[in-house]
Amino acid sequence: MSIYDYTVTLENGENYSLSKYRGQLMVIVNTATKCGFAPQFKQLEQLYKTYADQGLIVLGFPSNQFKQEVSSSEEAAAACRTTYGVSFPMHTIADVNGKDALPLFAYLTKTAPGALGSSAIKWNFTKFLIDREGNVVKRYAPKTNPLKMTDEIETVLKSSVK
């Protein structure tokens, strides 16, 4: 399986295949609007606006596994847009760990384990950088400011062909 084999659901209930983003860089992040790291939405949006024309897409996946998300996917997306100016795609609220985890996150955590080889997502705002060929380049800790990803994003953009 590759990342392009996964289907995900936008906040409005529309399903689509990640193959839609074949040939683009992706930053995939589990989010929560009530989390102390929620201001990272601004940095994620900045990355998206800076590199979108070079092929970067940011994909937000709200989760309430850490009890820091609002009650509906639409409400979560609206909060991201009005509070933080988010324009990148937001998805339905879903689990990122355990037996009910989104298959995409089961794949990401297996492919890019965290500290000490742990596969579990430890907190909101764990970020994954995916190259144009669909390979997981790196997993970033929740506390990592998204702007600290800039050097690696630029390196991957330069080393990959559109």
GROMACS elastic network, one bead per residue, 0.5 to 0.9 nm:
[ bonds ]
;  ai    aj funct       b0    kb
    1     4     6  0.79508   500
    1     5     6  0.62531   500
    1     6     6  0.85916   500
    1   107     6  0.86853   500
    2     5     6  0.55490   500
    2     6     6  0.77404   500
    2   107     6  0.84990   500
    2   134     6  0.68099   500
    2   135     6  0.79024   500
    3     6     6  0.58763   500
    3    18     6  0.67824   500
    3    19     6  0.77044   500
    3   104     6  0.72641   500
    3   107     6  0.77509   500
    3   108     6  0.82526   500
    3   130     6  0.87870   500
    3   134     6  0.58137   500
    3   135     6  0.75989   500
    3   136     6  0.85977   500
    4     7     6  0.80876   500
    4    17     6  0.67492   500
    4    20     6  0.78761   500
    4    21     6  0.79207   500
    4    22     6  0.70151   500
    4   134     6  0.68767   500
    5    17     6  0.69153   500
    5    18     6  0.68736   500
    5    19     6  0.68363   500
    5   104     6  0.89992   500
    6    16     6  0.85156   500
    6    17     6  0.57893   500
    6    18     6  0.58591   500
    6    19     6  0.78257   500
    6   103     6  0.73204   500
    6   104     6  0.61078   500
    7    15     6  0.65251   500
    7    16     6  0.53834   500
    7    18     6  0.60683   500
    7    19     6  0.85389   500
    7   103     6  0.87054   500
    7   104     6  0.79637   500
    8    14     6  0.83268   500
    8    15     6  0.55638   500
    8    16     6  0.56796   500
    8    17     6  0.63437   500
    8    18     6  0.71857   500
    8    91     6  0.74866   500
    8    92     6  0.84134   500
    8   102     6  0.83761   500
    8   104     6  0.78725   500
    9    12     6  0.77767   500
    9    13     6  0.56690   500
    9    14     6  0.54167   500
    9    16     6  0.64280   500
    9    17     6  0.88321   500
    9    90     6  0.87844   500
    9    91     6  0.55896   500
    9    92     6  0.59079   500
   10    13     6  0.53902   500
   10    14     6  0.52624   500
   10    15     6  0.63554   500
   10    16     6  0.79417   500
   10    61     6  0.88776   500
   10    73     6  0.85732   500
   10    89     6  0.71484   500
   10    90     6  0.59852   500
   10    92     6  0.56355   500
   11    14     6  0.73879   500
   11    72     6  0.86819   500
   11    73     6  0.51568   500
   11    74     6  0.55391   500
   11    75     6  0.89299   500
   11    76     6  0.84246   500
   11    77     6  0.68250   500
   11    89     6  0.83495   500
   11    90     6  0.59022   500
   11    93     6  0.77418   500
   12    15     6  0.89977   500
   12    73     6  0.76754   500
   12    74     6  0.66623   500
   12    91     6  0.78165   500
   12    92     6  0.76025   500
   13    73     6  0.89572   500
   13    91     6  0.82072   500
   13    92     6  0.71673   500
   16    19     6  0.83941   500
   16    20     6  0.75430   500
   17    20     6  0.59052   500
   17    21     6  0.84049   500
   18    21     6  0.56415   500
   18    22     6  0.72756   500
   19    22     6  0.50045   500
   19    23     6  0.88114   500
   20    23     6  0.88758   500
   21    24     6  0.54478   500
   21    25     6  0.78302   500
   21    26     6  0.77493   500
   21    55     6  0.89530   500
   21    57     6  0.78855   500
   21   132     6  0.83870   500
   21   134     6  0.88978   500
   22    25     6  0.83169   500
   22   132     6  0.64930   500
   22   133     6  0.69436   500
   22   134     6  0.70281   500
   23    55     6  0.77065   500
   23   131     6  0.79702   500
   23   133     6  0.61270   500
   23   134     6  0.77981   500
   23   161     6  0.81774   500
   23   162     6  0.61065   500
   24    54     6  0.83303   500
   24    56     6  0.57596   500
   24    57     6  0.70102   500
   24   130     6  0.84218   500
   24   131     6  0.69399   500
   24   133     6  0.78596   500
   24   134     6  0.83157   500
   24   162     6  0.75499   500
   25    54     6  0.87815   500
   25    55     6  0.59845   500
   25    57     6  0.62337   500
   25    58     6  0.84847   500
   25   129     6  0.72952   500
   25   130     6  0.55771   500
   25   133     6  0.83080   500
   25   134     6  0.79464   500
   25   153     6  0.81283   500
   25   156     6  0.81404   500
   25   157     6  0.76279   500
   26    55     6  0.84427   500
   26    56     6  0.57147   500
   26    58     6  0.57064   500
   26    59     6  0.71720   500
   26   128     6  0.78539   500
   26   129     6  0.58463   500
   26   131     6  0.67046   500
   26   132     6  0.78345   500
   26   134     6  0.84104   500
   27    44     6  0.86729   500
   27    48     6  0.89198   500
   27    56     6  0.75742   500
   27    57     6  0.63740   500
   27    59     6  0.61503   500
   27    60     6  0.84359   500
   27   127     6  0.65849   500
   27   128     6  0.55090   500
   27   130     6  0.63028   500
   28    57     6  0.85304   500
   28    58     6  0.60308   500
   28    60     6  0.62001   500
   28    61     6  0.75102   500
   28   126     6  0.83567   500
   28   127     6  0.57000   500
   28   128     6  0.51515   500
   28   129     6  0.66923   500
   28   130     6  0.78450   500
   29    58     6  0.77844   500
   29    59     6  0.63837   500
   29    60     6  0.52233   500
   29    61     6  0.60351   500
   29    62     6  0.83192   500
   29   124     6  0.81426   500
   29   125     6  0.56462   500
   29   126     6  0.56682   500
   29   128     6  0.64106   500
   30    59     6  0.86758   500
   30    60     6  0.60459   500
   30    62     6  0.55215   500
   30    63     6  0.63813   500
   30    96     6  0.74343   500
   30   105     6  0.89395   500
   30   121     6  0.87911   500
   30   123     6  0.84472   500
   30   124     6  0.56530   500
   30   125     6  0.50986   500
   30   126     6  0.59241   500
   30   127     6  0.70047   500
   31    35     6  0.80525   500
   31    37     6  0.86744   500
   31    38     6  0.74574   500
   31    41     6  0.85555   500
   31    60     6  0.62903   500
   31    61     6  0.56929   500
   31    63     6  0.60907   500
   31    64     6  0.85984   500
   31    69     6  0.81509   500
   31   123     6  0.89676   500
   31   124     6  0.52874   500
   31   125     6  0.51799   500
   31   126     6  0.79931   500
   32    35     6  0.54520   500
   32    36     6  0.88737   500
   32    37     6  0.82426   500
   32    38     6  0.65996   500
   32    61     6  0.84190   500
   32    62     6  0.54222   500
   32    63     6  0.60675   500
   32    64     6  0.68491   500
   32    66     6  0.83961   500
   32    67     6  0.85003   500
   32    68     6  0.55923   500
   32    70     6  0.78799   500
   32    76     6  0.77707   500
   32   124     6  0.62237   500
   32   125     6  0.76508   500
   33    36     6  0.85028   500
   33    37     6  0.85135   500
   33    38     6  0.55818   500
   33    39     6  0.88295   500
   33    41     6  0.88989   500
   33    62     6  0.79239   500
   33    68     6  0.67263   500
   33    69     6  0.54923   500
   33    70     6  0.70395   500
   33    76     6  0.64400   500
   33    77     6  0.87127   500
   33    79     6  0.69603   500
   33    80     6  0.68594   500
   34    37     6  0.83421   500
   34    38     6  0.66225   500
   34    67     6  0.86020   500
   34    69     6  0.56431   500
   34    70     6  0.74109   500
   35    38     6  0.52403   500
   35    39     6  0.86074   500
   35    66     6  0.87911   500
   35    67     6  0.88116   500
   35    68     6  0.54839   500
   35    69     6  0.75620   500
   35   124     6  0.71749   500
   35   125     6  0.88551   500
   36    39     6  0.73631   500
   36    68     6  0.89983   500
   37    40     6  0.57389   500
   37    41     6  0.82432   500
   37   124     6  0.74765   500
   37   125     6  0.69387   500
   37   142     6  0.75433   500
   37   143     6  0.72487   500
   38    41     6  0.57883   500
   38    42     6  0.83296   500
   38    80     6  0.87184   500
   38    84     6  0.86141   500
   38   124     6  0.86766   500
   38   125     6  0.79874   500
   39    42     6  0.58079   500
   39    43     6  0.75312   500
   39    84     6  0.73129   500
   40    43     6  0.50914   500
   40    44     6  0.60970   500
   40    45     6  0.84647   500
   40    84     6  0.87989   500
   40   125     6  0.78988   500
   40   145     6  0.66356   500
   40   146     6  0.67059   500
   41    44     6  0.50058   500
   41    45     6  0.60373   500
   41    46     6  0.85103   500
   41    80     6  0.72359   500
   41    84     6  0.60247   500
   41    85     6  0.80970   500
   41    86     6  0.67941   500
   41   146     6  0.87059   500
   42    45     6  0.51084   500
   42    46     6  0.61666   500
   42    47     6  0.87546   500
   42    84     6  0.55291   500
   42    85     6  0.70723   500
   42    86     6  0.72356   500
   43    47     6  0.62314   500
   43    48     6  0.85428   500
   43   145     6  0.73213   500
   43   146     6  0.56869   500
   43   147     6  0.60586   500
   44    47     6  0.51346   500
   44    48     6  0.61935   500
   44    49     6  0.86801   500
   44    58     6  0.71831   500
   44    86     6  0.82013   500
   44    88     6  0.88327   500
   44   145     6  0.87677   500
   44   146     6  0.58577   500
   44   147     6  0.75346   500
   45    49     6  0.60925   500
   45    50     6  0.84397   500
   45    58     6  0.78792   500
   45    84     6  0.81587   500
   45    85     6  0.73472   500
   45    86     6  0.56995   500
   45    87     6  0.69996   500
   45    88     6  0.70745   500
   46    49     6  0.51883   500
   46    50     6  0.59873   500
   46    51     6  0.85532   500
   46   146     6  0.89399   500
   46   147     6  0.80930   500
   47    50     6  0.51108   500
   47    51     6  0.60367   500
   47    52     6  0.79355   500
   47    56     6  0.82752   500
   47    57     6  0.89591   500
   47    58     6  0.81224   500
   47   146     6  0.75534   500
   47   147     6  0.69176   500
   47   149     6  0.87308   500
   47   150     6  0.75999   500
   48    51     6  0.54921   500
   48    52     6  0.53282   500
   48    53     6  0.88793   500
   48    56     6  0.64275   500
   48    57     6  0.62005   500
   48    58     6  0.60328   500
   48    87     6  0.84990   500
   48    88     6  0.71522   500
   49    52     6  0.55521   500
   49    53     6  0.79184   500
   49    56     6  0.88050   500
   49    87     6  0.87888   500
   49    88     6  0.89440   500
   50    53     6  0.75518   500
   50    54     6  0.84751   500
   50    56     6  0.87392   500
   51    54     6  0.51897   500
   51    55     6  0.65361   500
   51    56     6  0.54138   500
   51    57     6  0.80945   500
   51   153     6  0.86720   500
   51   154     6  0.87850   500
   52    55     6  0.51111   500
   52    57     6  0.61615   500
   52    58     6  0.87311   500
   53    56     6  0.72434   500
   54   157     6  0.75132   500
   54   162     6  0.87297   500
   55   132     6  0.84926   500
   55   157     6  0.81497   500
   55   162     6  0.79808   500
   56   153     6  0.85819   500
   56   157     6  0.86199   500
   57    88     6  0.71912   500
   57    89     6  0.83956   500
   58    88     6  0.58657   500
   58    89     6  0.70435   500
   58    90     6  0.89178   500
   59    88     6  0.64146   500
   59    89     6  0.53927   500
   59    90     6  0.61719   500
   59    91     6  0.77205   500
   60    88     6  0.75070   500
   60    89     6  0.62852   500
   60    91     6  0.62037   500
   61    89     6  0.87973   500
   61    90     6  0.60702   500
   61    91     6  0.51364   500
   61    92     6  0.66833   500
   61    93     6  0.66255   500
   61    94     6  0.73854   500
   61    96     6  0.87318   500
   62    69     6  0.71940   500
   62    73     6  0.74712   500
   62    76     6  0.73079   500
   62    77     6  0.84560   500
   62    90     6  0.75235   500
   62    91     6  0.66543   500
   62    92     6  0.65243   500
   62    94     6  0.65227   500
   62    95     6  0.84350   500
   62   124     6  0.85463   500
   63    66     6  0.74694   500
   63    67     6  0.82742   500
   63    68     6  0.80060   500
   63    69     6  0.65216   500
   63    92     6  0.82550   500
   63    94     6  0.50310   500
   63    95     6  0.56031   500
   63    96     6  0.67808   500
   63   124     6  0.77068   500
   64    68     6  0.57333   500
   64    70     6  0.76938   500
   64    71     6  0.84947   500
   64    93     6  0.69122   500
   64    94     6  0.71037   500
   64    95     6  0.70101   500
   64    96     6  0.89995   500
   64   124     6  0.89399   500
   65    68     6  0.77166   500
   65    69     6  0.83781   500
   65    94     6  0.80740   500
   65    95     6  0.60332   500
   65    96     6  0.74042   500
   65    97     6  0.78463   500
   65   123     6  0.86799   500
   65   124     6  0.87359   500
   66    69     6  0.79444   500
   66   122     6  0.89861   500
   66   123     6  0.69028   500
   66   124     6  0.73359   500
   67    70     6  0.86316   500
   68   124     6  0.85634   500
   69    72     6  0.84083   500
   69    76     6  0.70812   500
   69    93     6  0.83234   500
   70    73     6  0.78312   500
   70    75     6  0.67184   500
   70    76     6  0.58945   500
   70    79     6  0.89830   500
   71    74     6  0.88427   500
   71    75     6  0.71231   500
   71    76     6  0.76368   500
   71    93     6  0.85759   500
   72    75     6  0.51948   500
   72    76     6  0.62204   500
   72    77     6  0.87025   500
   72    92     6  0.80000   500
   72    93     6  0.70659   500
   73    76     6  0.50677   500
   73    77     6  0.61770   500
   73    78     6  0.85313   500
   73    90     6  0.83685   500
   73    91     6  0.69708   500
   73    93     6  0.53192   500
   74    77     6  0.51918   500
   74    78     6  0.60704   500
   74    79     6  0.85760   500
   74    90     6  0.89881   500
   74    91     6  0.87581   500
   74    92     6  0.78054   500
   75    78     6  0.50476   500
   75    79     6  0.61068   500
   75    80     6  0.86432   500
   76    79     6  0.51640   500
   76    80     6  0.63250   500
   76    81     6  0.87552   500
   76    90     6  0.84968   500
   76    92     6  0.87188   500
   76    93     6  0.81551   500
   77    80     6  0.50813   500
   77    81     6  0.62219   500
   77    82     6  0.86710   500
   77    86     6  0.83323   500
   77    89     6  0.86730   500
   77    90     6  0.59618   500
   77    91     6  0.77537   500
   77    92     6  0.87185   500
   78    81     6  0.51011   500
   78    82     6  0.60250   500
   78    83     6  0.82077   500
   78    86     6  0.89466   500
   79    82     6  0.53167   500
   79    83     6  0.55926   500
   79    84     6  0.76105   500
   79    85     6  0.89749   500
   79    86     6  0.89403   500
   80    83     6  0.55172   500
   80    84     6  0.53054   500
   80    85     6  0.65223   500
   80    86     6  0.55423   500
   80    87     6  0.85703   500
   80    90     6  0.86290   500
   81    84     6  0.56392   500
   81    87     6  0.65354   500
   82    85     6  0.56556   500
   82    86     6  0.76101   500
   83    86     6  0.81455   500
   86    89     6  0.83005   500
   86    90     6  0.87278   500
   87    90     6  0.85257   500
   91    94     6  0.85664   500
   94   100     6  0.82483   500
   94   101     6  0.69842   500
   94   102     6  0.65544   500
   95    98     6  0.74759   500
   95    99     6  0.87886   500
   95   100     6  0.61081   500
   95   102     6  0.60357   500
   95   105     6  0.85265   500
   96   100     6  0.78115   500
   96   102     6  0.58376   500
   96   103     6  0.85079   500
   96   104     6  0.85207   500
   96   105     6  0.55680   500
   96   106     6  0.72835   500
   96   120     6  0.82187   500
   96   121     6  0.68174   500
   97   100     6  0.70508   500
   97   102     6  0.78342   500
   97   105     6  0.74363   500
   97   106     6  0.72133   500
   97   109     6  0.89044   500
   97   119     6  0.89026   500
   97   120     6  0.60984   500
   97   121     6  0.63968   500
   97   122     6  0.89259   500
   98   101     6  0.53295   500
   98   106     6  0.83399   500
   98   120     6  0.81849   500
   99   102     6  0.88038   500
  100   103     6  0.83891   500
  101   104     6  0.81075   500
  101   105     6  0.65622   500
  101   106     6  0.64242   500
  102   105     6  0.53876   500
  102   106     6  0.64677   500
  102   107     6  0.87785   500
  103   107     6  0.61968   500
  103   108     6  0.86313   500
  104   107     6  0.51492   500
  104   108     6  0.61882   500
  104   109     6  0.87016   500
  105   109     6  0.59259   500
  105   110     6  0.82750   500
  105   121     6  0.87024   500
  106   109     6  0.54530   500
  106   110     6  0.61530   500
  106   111     6  0.85561   500
  106   119     6  0.84186   500
  106   120     6  0.86987   500
  107   110     6  0.52532   500
  107   111     6  0.60144   500
  107   112     6  0.84742   500
  108   111     6  0.51168   500
  108   112     6  0.58692   500
  108   113     6  0.79680   500
  108   119     6  0.86451   500
  108   128     6  0.76190   500
  108   136     6  0.74230   500
  108   139     6  0.86455   500
  109   112     6  0.51702   500
  109   113     6  0.52378   500
  109   114     6  0.74794   500
  109   118     6  0.82864   500
  109   120     6  0.64731   500
  109   121     6  0.72450   500
  109   139     6  0.85349   500
  110   113     6  0.57998   500
  110   118     6  0.88569   500
  110   119     6  0.57718   500
  110   120     6  0.86481   500
  111   119     6  0.85126   500
  111   135     6  0.89834   500
  111   136     6  0.70307   500
  112   117     6  0.86143   500
  112   119     6  0.74612   500
  112   128     6  0.81954   500
  112   136     6  0.67900   500
  112   137     6  0.81713   500
  112   138     6  0.67566   500
  112   139     6  0.60131   500
  113   116     6  0.79964   500
  113   117     6  0.51465   500
  113   118     6  0.54730   500
  113   120     6  0.76698   500
  113   121     6  0.89437   500
  113   139     6  0.74773   500
  114   117     6  0.54374   500
  114   118     6  0.50536   500
  114   119     6  0.57944   500
  114   120     6  0.73819   500
  114   121     6  0.77420   500
  114   122     6  0.86693   500
  114   139     6  0.69207   500
  114   140     6  0.81727   500
  114   141     6  0.78551   500
  115   118     6  0.58865   500
  115   119     6  0.84377   500
  115   141     6  0.87360   500
  118   121     6  0.82852   500
  119   122     6  0.89100   500
  121   124     6  0.77523   500
  121   126     6  0.68161   500
  122   126     6  0.78170   500
  122   141     6  0.85758   500
  122   142     6  0.80729   500
  123   126     6  0.66471   500
  123   141     6  0.84468   500
  123   142     6  0.62880   500
  124   127     6  0.89609   500
  124   142     6  0.60648   500
  125   140     6  0.85844   500
  125   141     6  0.74041   500
  125   143     6  0.75608   500
  125   144     6  0.85240   500
  126   139     6  0.72368   500
  126   140     6  0.58220   500
  126   141     6  0.51910   500
  126   143     6  0.81001   500
  126   144     6  0.83728   500
  127   138     6  0.82985   500
  127   139     6  0.57616   500
  127   141     6  0.67123   500
  127   142     6  0.69943   500
  127   144     6  0.85538   500
  127   146     6  0.81992   500
  128   136     6  0.68517   500
  128   137     6  0.74761   500
  128   138     6  0.58143   500
  128   140     6  0.62012   500
  129   135     6  0.84523   500
  129   136     6  0.59463   500
  129   137     6  0.54389   500
  129   138     6  0.53995   500
  129   139     6  0.65901   500
  129   140     6  0.81342   500
  129   149     6  0.85536   500
  129   152     6  0.87286   500
  129   153     6  0.78245   500
  130   133     6  0.79154   500
  130   134     6  0.57245   500
  130   135     6  0.53875   500
  130   137     6  0.54556   500
  130   138     6  0.74491   500
  131   134     6  0.53679   500
  131   135     6  0.54026   500
  131   136     6  0.65453   500
  131   137     6  0.63573   500
  131   153     6  0.87624   500
  131   156     6  0.66038   500
  131   157     6  0.80664   500
  131   160     6  0.76716   500
  132   135     6  0.74475   500
  132   156     6  0.83461   500
  132   157     6  0.82921   500
  132   160     6  0.66250   500
  132   161     6  0.76885   500
  132   162     6  0.74915   500
  133   160     6  0.83048   500
  134   137     6  0.89249   500
  136   139     6  0.77418   500
  137   152     6  0.88805   500
  137   156     6  0.85545   500
  138   152     6  0.89368   500
  140   143     6  0.82396   500
  140   144     6  0.63240   500
  140   146     6  0.86411   500
  140   149     6  0.83910   500
  141   144     6  0.53877   500
  141   145     6  0.88652   500
  142   145     6  0.79965   500
  143   146     6  0.89245   500
  144   147     6  0.83300   500
  144   148     6  0.68424   500
  144   149     6  0.83170   500
  145   148     6  0.55337   500
  145   149     6  0.76497   500
  146   149     6  0.54560   500
  146   150     6  0.76167   500
  147   150     6  0.54696   500
  147   151     6  0.86784   500
  148   151     6  0.71530   500
  148   152     6  0.84603   500
  149   152     6  0.55760   500
  149   153     6  0.60963   500
  149   154     6  0.86830   500
  150   153     6  0.50448   500
  150   154     6  0.60914   500
  150   155     6  0.85334   500
  151   154     6  0.52015   500
  151   155     6  0.61409   500
  151   156     6  0.86670   500
  152   156     6  0.60648   500
  152   157     6  0.83968   500
  153   156     6  0.52206   500
  153   157     6  0.60396   500
  153   158     6  0.86279   500
  154   158     6  0.61359   500
  154   159     6  0.85533   500
  155   158     6  0.52318   500
  155   159     6  0.61233   500
  155   160     6  0.86104   500
  156   159     6  0.50815   500
  156   160     6  0.59794   500
  157   160     6  0.55409   500
  157   161     6  0.77554   500
  157   162     6  0.87228   500
  158   161     6  0.76770   500
